[in-house]
Amino acid sequence: QVQLVESGGGVVQAGGSLRLSCAASGRTFSSYAMGWFRQAPGKEREFVARISWDGGRTDYADSVKGRFTISKGNAKNTVYLQMNSLKPEDTAVYYCTAGQTIPAIQRYWGQGTQVTVSS
């Protein structure tokens, strides 16, 4: 059974940092591309960042570029999202995703973790 489990969410003041983690199991996720999406209250779900299976390619939404960093763990079945200089508009539920290729990165989804940035 495929599982993506996020952790690391919480409440932080504006300007602070958080690190989200996502552990994948049930398949050979070491060869999968992985990513992060988020959904704020009353808004549509949006892309945040993604990384290729080997970590050689990363892409970011313009709204987080320069503040967020996506990376994979050594075993390649874990993905991290380091979030710095957080803003209140970053408040959302953050979801981890995975897929065999970058275009198929929304094949599997985690349950989400709440990030709240207070002003």
C-alpha positions in Angstrom: 0.0 0.0 0.0 1.4 3.4 -1.0 1.8 5.9 1.8 3.1 9.4 1.9 3.2 10.8 5.5 4.0 14.5 6.1 5.3 16.0 9.3 6.8 19.2 10.5 3.9 21.6 10.2 2.9 24.0 13.0 2.5 27.6 13.9 5.3 30.1 13.3 5.6 33.9 13.3 6.2 35.8 10.1 9.8 35.7 9.2 10.4 32.4 10.8 11.2 29.0 9.4 9.8 25.5 9.3 11.0 22.3 7.7 8.4 19.8 6.4 9.3 16.2 5.9 7.5 13.5 3.8 8.3 9.8 4.2 7.2 7.5 1.3 6.6 3.8 1.6 4.9 1.0 -0.3 6.8 1.4 -3.6 10.3 2.0 -4.8 10.0 5.8 -4.2 13.7 6.2 -4.5 13.1 6.4 -8.3 10.1 8.7 -8.1 9.9 12.4 -8.6 8.3 14.1 -5.5 6.7 17.5 -4.8 4.8 19.8 -2.5 1.4 21.4 -3.1 -0.6 23.6 -0.8 -4.1 24.8 -0.3 -5.1 27.8 1.7 -8.7 28.3 3.1 -11.1 29.3 0.3 -8.4 28.9 -2.4 -7.5 26.3 -5.0 -4.7 23.9 -4.4 -1.5 25.2 -5.9 2.0 23.9 -6.8 4.8 24.8 -4.5 7.9 22.8 -5.5 9.1 19.6 -7.1 12.2 17.5 -7.4 13.3 14.8 -9.8 14.0 11.3 -8.6 17.8 11.9 -8.3 17.5 15.4 -7.0 19.2 16.8 -10.1 16.2 19.0 -11.1 14.1 21.3 -8.9 11.3 23.7 -9.8 9.5 26.3 -7.6 6.5 28.5 -7.7 7.4 32.1 -8.2 5.8 32.9 -4.8 8.2 30.8 -2.9 11.4 31.0 -5.1 14.4 32.1 -3.0 12.6 31.3 0.3 11.8 27.6 0.0 14.2 24.7 -0.7 13.1 21.2 -1.7 15.5 18.3 -1.2 15.6 14.5 -1.0 17.0 12.4 1.7 19.9 10.1 1.1 17.6 7.1 0.7 15.7 9.1 -1.9 12.3 8.0 -0.4 12.1 11.1 1.8 11.5 14.6 0.6 12.0 17.8 2.6 10.7 21.4 2.2 12.8 24.0 4.1 10.7 27.1 4.4 12.4 30.3 5.4 11.2 33.9 5.6 7.6 32.7 6.0 4.8 35.1 5.3 1.1 35.0 6.5 0.1 34.2 2.9 2.1 30.9 3.2 -0.6 29.7 5.6 -2.1 26.5 4.1 -2.3 22.8 4.3 0.8 21.4 2.6 0.6 18.1 0.7 3.4 15.8 -0.4 3.1 14.2 -3.8 5.0 11.6 -5.8 5.0 10.1 -9.3 7.2 8.1 -11.6 8.0 11.2 -13.7 7.8 15.0 -13.2 4.6 15.3 -15.3 3.0 12.5 -13.2 4.0 13.9 -9.9 0.4 14.2 -8.6 -0.1 10.4 -8.9 0.1 9.9 -5.1 -0.8 12.3 -2.3 -0.2 12.5 1.4 -2.8 13.5 4.0 -1.4 17.0 4.4 0.1 19.0 7.3 -1.1 22.4 8.5 1.3 25.4 8.4 0.1 28.6 10.0 2.1 31.8 9.8 1.0 34.6 12.2 1.7 38.2 11.5 
